[in-house]
Amino acid sequence: MTWEILMGLLTLLTALAGLAKTITNNTRALTEIRCTVSALNDTVLQQRRDLGAIREQLQNLILRVHDLEREMGEGGRHD
């Protein structure tokens, strides 16, 4: 083996190592992004459930106020 072949093999191995490092970093970043998106999705779903419960409570309060206003209106009349 001549030194040119040895240098060529060394260059090829260095390039492969660099490529492997790039692939590994990209895979790690993609996995992190997927985990973050999944956590964000869970958070949004929980907020939707919470918002639904708040809307239901608000609707119940509105109905109670409406009923109280109607009762006050009926009780205040002296025909």
C-alpha positions in Angstrom: 0.0 0.0 0.0 1.3 3.3 -0.9 0.9 6.5 1.1 -1.6 7.9 -1.5 -3.9 4.9 -0.8 -3.5 5.3 2.9 -4.3 9.0 2.7 -7.3 8.3 0.5 -8.6 5.7 3.0 -8.0 8.1 5.9 -9.9 10.9 4.0 -12.7 8.5 3.3 -12.9 7.4 7.0 -12.9 11.0 8.1 -15.7 11.9 5.7 -17.7 8.9 6.9 -17.2 9.9 10.6 -18.3 13.4 9.8 -21.4 12.1 8.0 -22.2 9.8 10.9 -21.9 12.7 13.4 -24.2 14.9 11.2 -26.8 12.1 11.0 -26.6 11.4 14.7 -27.1 15.1 15.5 -30.0 15.5 13.1 -31.7 12.3 14.5 -31.3 13.7 18.1 -32.7 17.1 17.1 -35.7 15.5 15.3 -36.4 13.3 18.3 -36.3 16.4 20.5 -38.7 18.2 18.2 -41.1 15.3 18.1 -41.1 15.2 22.0 -41.7 18.9 22.2 -44.5 18.9 19.6 -46.1 16.0 21.5 -45.9 17.9 24.8 -47.3 21.0 23.1 -50.2 18.9 21.7 -51.0 17.5 25.2 -50.9 21.0 26.6 -53.3 22.3 24.0 -55.7 19.5 24.5 -55.7 20.1 28.3 -56.4 23.8 27.7 -59.3 22.9 25.4 -60.8 20.7 28.1 -60.2 23.4 30.7 -61.8 26.0 28.4 -64.8 23.8 27.9 -65.3 23.5 31.6 -65.0 27.2 32.1 -67.5 27.8 29.3 -69.9 25.4 31.0 -69.5 27.2 34.3 -70.0 30.6 32.7 -73.1 29.4 30.9 -74.5 28.1 34.2 -73.8 31.5 35.9 -75.5 33.3 33.0 -78.5 31.2 33.4 -78.6 31.8 37.1 -78.3 35.5 36.7 -81.1 35.4 34.1 -83.3 33.4 36.4 -82.6 35.9 39.3 -83.4 38.9 37.1 -86.6 37.3 36.0 -87.6 36.5 39.6 -86.8 40.1 40.7 -88.8 41.4 37.8 -91.8 39.2 38.7 -91.5 40.0 42.4 -91.3 43.8 41.8 -94.6 44.0 40.0 -97.7 45.0 41.9 -100.6 44.7 39.5 
